[in-house]
Amino acid sequence: MILLEHPSLDDVEQRLREVILWRRLAIIVGFFSVDYYGRASSYLESGERLIIIKEDGSVLIHRSVGYKPINWQPSSSRIRMERKDGILILEVIRMKPREVLRIKLERVKLLYIDKLVDTGAFEMYLTEEDMKRIFIRNPGLIEPGLHIITSEKEVGSGKADIVARDSSSNIVIIELKKHKIGVNEVLQLNKYVSELRVTNKNVRGIIIGTDISSDAMELAKRLKLEYKVYSLRALSQYKRK
């Protein structure tokens, strides 16, 4: 780890060349302006802000407020440097499509360089809306031969997450929960299904969650409802696709 306060631009240039060569993380707090041209163009006047050069070569520029970078370039870009009129110029060049980010660094307050160790697994957590989209696009995950009719359908006193037909043309009401299914969730599904069974006794109900309690399981069987359990991690693979 290297931490330099108020380094000279000569020192900054030398250190950044090592960062690029050895693929290190660099965080620069400094006073600079930014020109961008490519698919559009922009100019950011001189001011104090943050430059992050990541180990994969991607570059982000942040102001003192807001979570989004004001400018950025992806890891496929090339970084080159030159000194001109007492200023250190960093050009971050993306070839396809061609985009150029030119940072004119006038002075640096802080330079931090490190090699991070990050081997932790990333878990993607889904919302119920994510689950709905996944099952609508992949109805076979629920049941082979299932055909989706609609979603967010008004059913008597509420809205069913998904309405479908099975391979025998029976109506299927499907409720989705991104947590463990309990008795209340089963009763909610039963309310929708019961209202439809008044005129069609073959209406089916399926509730899907990450787990189901033993009480909810027994209640579902008594009410002639079905349940399915999926892990969010497994479903997240379909979101990526």
C-alpha positions as CSV (number, residue, x, y, z in Angstrom):
1,M,0.0,0.0,0.0
2,I,1.2,3.5,-0.9
3,L,-0.3,6.7,0.5
4,L,1.1,10.1,-0.5
5,E,-0.1,13.5,0.6
6,H,0.4,16.4,-1.7
7,P,2.8,14.5,-4.0
8,S,4.5,16.3,-7.0
9,L,3.1,15.7,-10.4
10,D,6.4,14.0,-11.3
11,D,5.9,11.5,-8.5
12,V,2.2,11.0,-9.5
13,E,3.1,10.2,-13.1
14,Q,5.8,7.7,-12.0
15,R,3.4,6.0,-9.6
16,L,0.5,5.9,-12.1
17,R,2.7,4.3,-14.7
18,E,3.4,1.5,-12.2
19,V,-0.3,1.3,-11.4
20,I,-1.0,0.7,-15.1
21,L,1.8,-1.8,-15.6
22,W,1.2,-3.8,-12.5
23,R,-2.6,-3.5,-12.5
24,R,-3.1,-1.8,-9.2
25,L,-6.0,0.3,-7.7
26,A,-5.3,4.0,-7.6
27,I,-7.5,6.7,-5.9
28,I,-6.5,10.3,-6.6
29,V,-8.0,13.3,-4.9
30,G,-6.9,16.3,-6.9
31,F,-7.7,19.5,-8.8
32,F,-8.4,18.9,-12.5
33,S,-10.6,19.5,-15.5
34,V,-12.1,16.9,-17.8
35,D,-12.7,16.9,-21.6
36,Y,-14.7,14.1,-23.2
37,Y,-15.5,13.4,-26.8
38,G,-16.9,10.4,-28.6
39,R,-20.5,9.5,-29.0
40,A,-21.2,13.0,-27.5
41,S,-18.9,15.6,-25.9
42,S,-18.6,17.4,-22.6
43,Y,-16.4,19.6,-20.6
44,L,-16.0,19.7,-16.8
45,E,-14.3,22.8,-15.5
46,S,-11.4,22.6,-13.0
47,G,-12.3,21.6,-9.5
48,E,-11.5,19.2,-6.7
49,R,-12.8,15.7,-7.3
50,L,-11.9,12.1,-7.3
51,I,-10.3,9.8,-9.9
52,I,-10.5,6.0,-9.4
53,I,-8.4,3.7,-11.6
54,K,-9.3,0.1,-11.0
55,E,-7.2,-2.9,-11.4
56,D,-8.9,-3.9,-14.6
57,G,-8.1,-0.5,-16.1
58,S,-11.5,1.1,-15.9
59,V,-11.5,4.7,-14.8
60,L,-14.2,6.6,-12.9
61,I,-14.5,10.3,-12.0
62,H,-16.6,11.3,-9.1
63,R,-17.6,14.7,-7.7
64,S,-18.0,15.4,-4.0
65,V,-21.8,14.5,-4.2
66,G,-23.8,11.8,-5.9
67,Y,-23.3,8.1,-6.3
68,K,-22.9,8.0,-10.1
69,P,-19.6,9.0,-11.8
70,I,-19.7,12.2,-13.8
71,N,-17.4,10.5,-16.4
72,W,-16.1,7.0,-16.8
73,Q,-14.4,4.6,-19.2
74,P,-14.5,0.8,-19.3
75,S,-11.7,-1.7,-18.7
76,S,-11.1,-2.1,-22.4
77,S,-9.7,1.4,-22.6
78,R,-6.0,2.4,-22.8
79,I,-4.4,4.9,-20.5
80,R,-1.6,7.2,-21.6
81,M,0.1,10.2,-19.9
82,E,2.0,13.2,-20.9
83,R,3.3,16.4,-19.2
84,K,2.4,19.7,-20.8
85,D,2.7,23.3,-19.4
86,G,3.1,22.0,-15.9
87,I,0.0,19.8,-16.1
88,L,-0.2,16.0,-16.0
89,I,-2.6,14.9,-18.8
90,L,-4.2,11.5,-18.5
91,E,-5.9,10.2,-21.7
92,V,-8.2,7.3,-21.3
93,I,-9.0,6.0,-24.8
94,R,-11.7,3.5,-25.7
95,M,-11.3,2.2,-29.3
96,K,-14.8,0.7,-30.2
97,P,-16.7,3.0,-30.2
98,R,-13.9,5.6,-30.1
99,E,-14.2,7.7,-27.0
100,V,-11.5,9.8,-25.3
101,L,-11.5,11.1,-21.7
102,R,-8.8,13.7,-21.2
103,I,-8.0,14.6,-17.5
104,K,-5.9,17.6,-17.0
105,L,-4.4,17.2,-13.5
106,E,-3.1,20.4,-12.0
107,R,-2.3,19.3,-8.5
108,V,-2.9,16.3,-6.2
109,K,-3.9,16.3,-2.5
110,L,-3.9,12.6,-2.0
111,L,-2.7,9.5,-3.9
112,Y,-3.6,6.0,-2.6
113,I,-2.3,2.8,-4.4
114,D,-3.1,-0.7,-3.4
115,K,-3.7,-4.3,-4.6
116,L,-7.0,-5.4,-3.2
117,V,-7.8,-9.1,-2.3
118,D,-11.4,-9.7,-3.2
119,T,-12.4,-13.4,-3.5
120,G,-15.9,-13.1,-2.0
121,A,-18.8,-14.6,-3.9
122,F,-21.5,-12.3,-5.2
123,E,-25.0,-13.2,-4.3
124,M,-27.8,-11.6,-6.4
125,Y,-31.0,-11.1,-4.5
126,L,-34.3,-11.0,-6.4
127,T,-37.4,-8.9,-5.8
128,E,-40.9,-10.4,-6.3
129,E,-41.0,-8.4,-9.6
130,D,-37.8,-10.1,-10.7
131,M,-39.3,-13.5,-9.8
132,K,-42.4,-12.7,-11.8
133,R,-40.5,-11.7,-14.9
134,I,-38.4,-14.9,-14.7
135,F,-41.4,-17.2,-14.4
136,I,-43.3,-15.3,-17.1
137,R,-40.4,-15.8,-19.5
138,N,-39.8,-19.4,-18.3
139,P,-43.2,-20.9,-17.3
140,G,-41.7,-24.4,-17.6
141,L,-39.9,-23.7,-14.3
142,I,-43.3,-23.8,-12.7
143,E,-44.7,-26.7,-14.6
144,P,-44.2,-28.2,-18.1
145,G,-46.8,-27.2,-20.6
146,L,-47.9,-24.1,-18.6
147,H,-49.0,-21.1,-20.7
148,I,-49.0,-17.6,-19.1
149,I,-52.2,-15.6,-19.7
150,T,-51.5,-12.4,-17.7
151,S,-50.0,-10.9,-14.6
152,E,-51.4,-8.6,-11.9
153,K,-54.9,-9.8,-12.7
154,E,-57.8,-8.5,-10.6
155,V,-59.3,-11.5,-8.9
156,G,-62.3,-10.6,-6.7
157,S,-60.8,-8.9,-3.7
158,G,-57.2,-8.7,-4.9
159,K,-54.6,-9.1,-7.6
160,A,-53.1,-12.5,-8.6
161,D,-49.4,-12.3,-9.4
162,I,-49.7,-14.6,-12.5
163,V,-52.7,-16.2,-14.2
164,A,-52.0,-19.2,-16.5
165,R,-53.4,-22.3,-18.1
166,D,-52.0,-25.7,-17.6
167,S,-51.6,-28.4,-20.3
168,S,-55.3,-29.5,-19.6
169,S,-56.5,-25.9,-20.1
170,N,-57.3,-25.4,-16.4
171,I,-56.9,-21.9,-15.0
172,V,-53.9,-21.7,-12.6
173,I,-53.6,-18.8,-10.1
174,I,-49.9,-18.3,-9.1
175,E,-48.7,-16.3,-6.1
176,L,-45.0,-15.5,-5.6
177,K,-43.2,-14.8,-2.4
178,K,-39.4,-14.1,-2.0
179,H,-39.5,-15.5,1.5
180,K,-40.7,-18.6,3.4
181,I,-44.3,-19.4,2.8
182,G,-46.5,-19.3,5.9
183,V,-50.1,-19.9,6.7
184,N,-51.1,-16.3,5.8
185,E,-49.7,-16.6,2.3
186,V,-51.6,-19.9,1.8
187,L,-54.8,-18.2,3.0
188,Q,-54.3,-15.3,0.6
189,L,-53.9,-17.7,-2.4
190,N,-57.0,-19.7,-1.2
191,K,-59.0,-16.5,-1.2
192,Y,-58.3,-15.9,-4.8
193,V,-58.8,-19.5,-5.9
194,S,-62.0,-20.0,-3.8
195,E,-63.7,-17.0,-5.6
196,L,-63.0,-18.5,-9.0
197,R,-63.9,-22.1,-7.9
198,V,-67.5,-20.9,-7.4
199,T,-68.0,-21.0,-11.2
200,N,-65.1,-23.3,-12.1
201,K,-64.2,-26.1,-9.7
202,N,-61.1,-27.0,-11.7
203,V,-59.2,-23.8,-10.9
204,R,-55.8,-24.6,-9.5
205,G,-53.6,-22.5,-7.1
206,I,-49.8,-22.6,-6.8
207,I,-47.8,-20.6,-4.3
208,I,-44.0,-20.3,-4.8
209,G,-41.5,-19.2,-2.2
210,T,-38.0,-19.9,-0.9
211,D,-39.3,-22.4,1.7
212,I,-42.6,-23.4,3.4
213,S,-43.5,-24.0,7.0
214,S,-45.0,-27.3,8.0
215,D,-48.3,-25.7,9.0
216,A,-48.5,-23.9,5.7
217,M,-47.8,-27.2,3.9
218,E,-50.6,-29.0,5.7
219,L,-53.0,-26.2,5.1
220,A,-52.2,-26.1,1.4
221,K,-52.9,-29.8,1.1
222,R,-56.3,-29.5,2.9
223,L,-57.3,-26.6,0.7
224,K,-56.2,-28.5,-2.5
225,L,-53.5,-25.9,-3.2
226,E,-50.0,-26.6,-4.5
227,Y,-46.7,-25.2,-3.5
228,K,-43.2,-25.0,-5.0
229,V,-39.9,-24.0,-3.5
230,Y,-37.0,-22.3,-5.3
231,S,-33.8,-20.7,-4.2
232,L,-33.2,-17.1,-5.2
233,R,-29.7,-18.0,-6.1
234,A,-30.9,-20.6,-8.7
235,L,-33.4,-18.2,-10.1
236,S,-30.9,-15.4,-10.4
237,Q,-29.1,-17.3,-13.1
238,Y,-32.2,-16.7,-15.3
239,K,-32.2,-13.0,-14.5
240,R,-28.6,-12.8,-15.8
241,K,-29.6,-14.6,-19.0
